[in-house]
Amino acid sequence: MAHLPKLRTLAYYAYRDDILEVLLEKRGSDIHKITFHDCIWMHSMTTLCKLSHLHQLTLKEERFTGEELCKLITDLRHLQRLDIIDHRSMLNEAKLWQAVASCPSLKILNISGIKLHNEFFEFSRCLMETTLKNRSQPLVLYCHNTDENEKLIQRHFKHPNLKISFKLLEPENIGWCMVRLHLKPLNPS
């Protein structure tokens, strides 16, 4: 297989994770944006951690844990935007801030379509305070369509290094069990 120099975008059904493996082998450093729709579990963590040049990760997923999220984005040193969309059983607040702490390059966190309940929020603000205090740049948190919890978010998530928006930050829309990735163009030789 050639290096696929003209390939810019690829969408595929994720029934076989070897497609991503081949792309990582041939053009891994060029993959800058990827979206998973309920199929990230079909890929091994070893494979996913090879997406080290990724700038944007969108997870429209139900089957990942806070631990898996932290492990994954710790290895994504260039990640600037993380979308966690329509997750049914959202991680708790502690896992959310641990994920943010594990990714200092993160600029935008989008947790839209997630129903946050009182139990989501921690009693103590210490983890949030420490995580945001240690950041070199502010984090923008998008919380569109989070049920009736805008008041809870506004009450609990206050920090000078955190900007909150309830506007829609539209992620890529792809079909169920699909992956879409975007590659930087190769320089002509």
RALIN-V150209 format. One record per residue. N is the residue number from 1. RES is the residue in three letters. PSI is psi in radians with two decimals (999 if undefined). OMEGA is omega as a letter, one per 30 degrees, with the letter a starting at -180 (NA if undefined). BURIAL is I if it has 16 or more other ideal C-beta (glycine too) atoms within 10 Angstrom, else O. Layout:
n->N res->RES psi->PSI omega->OMEGA burial->BURIAL
n->N res->RES psi->PSI omega->OMEGA burial->BURIAL
This chain:
n->1 res->MET psi->2.33 omega->l burial->O
n->2 res->ALA psi->-3.12 omega->a burial->O
n->3 res->HIS psi->0.04 omega->l burial->O
n->4 res->LEU psi->1.02 omega->a burial->O
n->5 res->PRO psi->-0.44 omega->a burial->O
n->6 res->LYS psi->-0.09 omega->a burial->O
n->7 res->LEU psi->2.17 omega->l burial->I
n->8 res->ARG psi->-0.67 omega->a burial->O
n->9 res->THR psi->2.43 omega->l burial->O
n->10 res->LEU psi->2.25 omega->l burial->I
n->11 res->ALA psi->2.38 omega->a burial->O
n->12 res->TYR psi->2.74 omega->l burial->I
n->13 res->TYR psi->2.38 omega->a burial->O
n->14 res->ALA psi->0.55 omega->l burial->I
n->15 res->TYR psi->-0.33 omega->l burial->O
n->16 res->ARG psi->2.13 omega->a burial->O
n->17 res->ASP psi->-0.04 omega->a burial->O
n->18 res->ASP psi->-0.34 omega->l burial->O
n->19 res->ILE psi->-0.83 omega->l burial->I
n->20 res->LEU psi->-0.69 omega->l burial->I
n->21 res->GLU psi->-0.79 omega->a burial->I
n->22 res->VAL psi->-0.78 omega->l burial->O
n->23 res->LEU psi->-0.67 omega->l burial->I
n->24 res->LEU psi->-0.65 omega->l burial->I
n->25 res->GLU psi->-0.73 omega->a burial->O
n->26 res->LYS psi->-0.71 omega->a burial->O
n->27 res->ARG psi->0.53 omega->a burial->I
n->28 res->GLY psi->-0.69 omega->a burial->I
n->29 res->SER psi->-0.17 omega->l burial->O
n->30 res->ASP psi->-0.20 omega->a burial->I
n->31 res->ILE psi->2.01 omega->a burial->I
n->32 res->HIS psi->-0.20 omega->a burial->I
n->33 res->LYS psi->2.36 omega->l burial->I
n->34 res->ILE psi->2.49 omega->l burial->I
n->35 res->THR psi->2.30 omega->l burial->I
n->36 res->PHE psi->2.33 omega->l burial->I
n->37 res->HIS psi->1.70 omega->l burial->I
n->38 res->ASP psi->0.82 omega->l burial->I
n->39 res->CYS psi->0.09 omega->a burial->I
n->40 res->ILE psi->-0.52 omega->a burial->I
n->41 res->TRP psi->-0.31 omega->l burial->O
n->42 res->MET psi->-0.18 omega->a burial->I
n->43 res->HIS psi->2.49 omega->l burial->I
n->44 res->SER psi->2.65 omega->l burial->O
n->45 res->MET psi->-0.58 omega->l burial->O
n->46 res->THR psi->-0.74 omega->l burial->O
n->47 res->THR psi->-0.84 omega->a burial->O
n->48 res->LEU psi->-0.62 omega->a burial->I
n->49 res->CYS psi->-0.23 omega->l burial->O
n->50 res->LYS psi->-0.11 omega->l burial->I
n->51 res->LEU psi->0.84 omega->a burial->I
n->52 res->SER psi->-0.30 omega->a burial->O
n->53 res->HIS psi->0.17 omega->a burial->O
n->54 res->LEU psi->2.36 omega->l burial->I
n->55 res->HIS psi->-0.51 omega->a burial->I
n->56 res->GLN psi->2.27 omega->l burial->I
n->57 res->LEU psi->2.18 omega->l burial->I
n->58 res->THR psi->2.17 omega->l burial->I
n->59 res->LEU psi->1.86 omega->l burial->I
n->60 res->LYS psi->1.37 omega->a burial->I
n->61 res->GLU psi->2.72 omega->l burial->I
n->62 res->GLU psi->-0.24 omega->a burial->O
n->63 res->ARG psi->0.71 omega->l burial->O
n->64 res->PHE psi->2.66 omega->a burial->I
n->65 res->THR psi->2.96 omega->l burial->O
n->66 res->GLY psi->-0.64 omega->l burial->O
n->67 res->GLU psi->-0.75 omega->l burial->O
n->68 res->GLU psi->-0.70 omega->l burial->I
n->69 res->LEU psi->-0.82 omega->l burial->I
n->70 res->CYS psi->-0.77 omega->l burial->I
n->71 res->LYS psi->-0.78 omega->a burial->I
n->72 res->LEU psi->-0.92 omega->a burial->I
n->73 res->ILE psi->-0.28 omega->l burial->I
n->74 res->THR psi->-0.62 omega->a burial->O
n->75 res->ASP psi->-0.14 omega->a burial->I
n->76 res->LEU psi->1.38 omega->a burial->I
n->77 res->ARG psi->-0.26 omega->a burial->O
n->78 res->HIS psi->0.08 omega->a burial->O
n->79 res->LEU psi->2.19 omega->l burial->I
n->80 res->GLN psi->-0.45 omega->a burial->O
n->81 res->ARG psi->2.29 omega->l burial->I
n->82 res->LEU psi->2.13 omega->l burial->I
n->83 res->ASP psi->2.13 omega->l burial->I
n->84 res->ILE psi->1.83 omega->a burial->I
n->85 res->ILE psi->2.35 omega->l burial->I
n->86 res->ASP psi->0.57 omega->l burial->I
n->87 res->HIS psi->2.18 omega->a burial->I
n->88 res->ARG psi->-0.72 omega->a burial->O
n->89 res->SER psi->1.25 omega->a burial->O
n->90 res->MET psi->2.50 omega->l burial->I
n->91 res->LEU psi->2.83 omega->l burial->I
n->92 res->ASN psi->3.06 omega->a burial->O
n->93 res->GLU psi->-0.70 omega->a burial->I
n->94 res->ALA psi->-0.79 omega->l burial->I
n->95 res->LYS psi->-0.63 omega->l burial->I
n->96 res->LEU psi->-0.84 omega->a burial->I
n->97 res->TRP psi->-0.53 omega->l burial->I
n->98 res->GLN psi->-0.70 omega->l burial->I
n->99 res->ALA psi->-0.78 omega->l burial->I
n->100 res->VAL psi->-0.74 omega->a burial->I
n->101 res->ALA psi->-0.55 omega->a burial->I
n->102 res->SER psi->-0.05 omega->a burial->I
n->103 res->CYS psi->1.42 omega->a burial->I
n->104 res->PRO psi->-0.39 omega->a burial->O
n->105 res->SER psi->-0.19 omega->a burial->O
n->106 res->LEU psi->2.23 omega->l burial->I
n->107 res->LYS psi->-0.58 omega->a burial->O
n->108 res->ILE psi->2.24 omega->l burial->I
n->109 res->LEU psi->2.12 omega->a burial->I
n->110 res->ASN psi->1.93 omega->l burial->I
n->111 res->ILE psi->0.82 omega->a burial->I
n->112 res->SER psi->2.62 omega->l burial->I
n->113 res->GLY psi->0.26 omega->a burial->I
n->114 res->ILE psi->2.27 omega->l burial->I
n->115 res->LYS psi->1.82 omega->l burial->O
n->116 res->LEU psi->2.34 omega->a burial->I
n->117 res->HIS psi->2.97 omega->a burial->O
n->118 res->ASN psi->-0.64 omega->a burial->O
n->119 res->GLU psi->-0.34 omega->l burial->O
n->120 res->PHE psi->-0.68 omega->a burial->I
n->121 res->PHE psi->2.45 omega->l burial->I
n->122 res->GLU psi->2.65 omega->l burial->O
n->123 res->PHE psi->-0.72 omega->a burial->O
n->124 res->SER psi->2.56 omega->l burial->O
n->125 res->ARG psi->0.13 omega->a burial->I
n->126 res->CYS psi->-0.82 omega->a burial->O
n->127 res->LEU psi->-0.75 omega->l burial->I
n->128 res->MET psi->-0.83 omega->a burial->I
n->129 res->GLU psi->-0.84 omega->a burial->O
n->130 res->THR psi->-0.80 omega->a burial->O
n->131 res->THR psi->-0.84 omega->a burial->I
n->132 res->LEU psi->-0.57 omega->l burial->I
n->133 res->LYS psi->-0.60 omega->a burial->O
n->134 res->ASN psi->-0.01 omega->a burial->O
n->135 res->ARG psi->2.49 omega->l burial->I
n->136 res->SER psi->-0.26 omega->a burial->O
n->137 res->GLN psi->2.70 omega->l burial->O
n->138 res->PRO psi->2.69 omega->l burial->O
n->139 res->LEU psi->2.34 omega->l burial->I
n->140 res->VAL psi->2.12 omega->a burial->I
n->141 res->LEU psi->2.05 omega->l burial->I
n->142 res->TYR psi->2.26 omega->a burial->I
n->143 res->CYS psi->1.01 omega->a burial->I
n->144 res->HIS psi->2.47 omega->l burial->I
n->145 res->ASN psi->0.90 omega->l burial->O
n->146 res->THR psi->0.67 omega->l burial->I
n->147 res->ASP psi->-2.49 omega->a burial->O
n->148 res->GLU psi->0.60 omega->a burial->O
n->149 res->ASN psi->0.30 omega->l burial->I
n->150 res->GLU psi->-0.69 omega->a burial->O
n->151 res->LYS psi->-0.70 omega->l burial->O
n->152 res->LEU psi->-0.75 omega->l burial->I
n->153 res->ILE psi->-0.82 omega->l burial->I
n->154 res->GLN psi->-0.61 omega->a burial->O
n->155 res->ARG psi->-0.75 omega->a burial->O
n->156 res->HIS psi->-0.55 omega->a burial->I
n->157 res->PHE psi->1.33 omega->l burial->I
n->158 res->LYS psi->2.15 omega->l burial->O
n->159 res->HIS psi->2.52 omega->l burial->I
n->160 res->PRO psi->-0.40 omega->a burial->O
n->161 res->ASN psi->0.30 omega->a burial->O
n->162 res->LEU psi->2.20 omega->l burial->I
n->163 res->LYS psi->2.28 omega->a burial->O
n->164 res->ILE psi->2.40 omega->l burial->O
n->165 res->SER psi->2.41 omega->l burial->O
n->166 res->PHE psi->0.20 omega->l burial->O
n->167 res->LYS psi->2.77 omega->l burial->O
n->168 res->LEU psi->2.17 omega->l burial->O
n->169 res->LEU psi->1.69 omega->a burial->I
n->170 res->GLU psi->2.03 omega->l burial->O
n->171 res->PRO psi->2.97 omega->l burial->I
n->172 res->GLU psi->2.46 omega->l burial->I
n->173 res->ASN psi->2.05 omega->l burial->O
n->174 res->ILE psi->2.86 omega->a burial->I
n->175 res->GLY psi->2.88 omega->a burial->O
n->176 res->TRP psi->2.43 omega->l burial->O
n->177 res->CYS psi->0.56 omega->l burial->O
n->178 res->MET psi->2.75 omega->l burial->I
n->179 res->VAL psi->2.39 omega->l burial->I
n->180 res->ARG psi->2.25 omega->l burial->I
n->181 res->LEU psi->2.68 omega->a burial->I
n->182 res->HIS psi->2.40 omega->a burial->I
n->183 res->LEU psi->2.57 omega->l burial->I
n->184 res->LYS psi->2.50 omega->l burial->O
n->185 res->PRO psi->2.52 omega->l burial->O
n->186 res->LEU psi->2.52 omega->l burial->O
n->187 res->ASN psi->2.35 omega->l burial->O
n->188 res->PRO psi->2.45 omega->a burial->O
n->189 res->SER psi->999 omega->NA burial->O
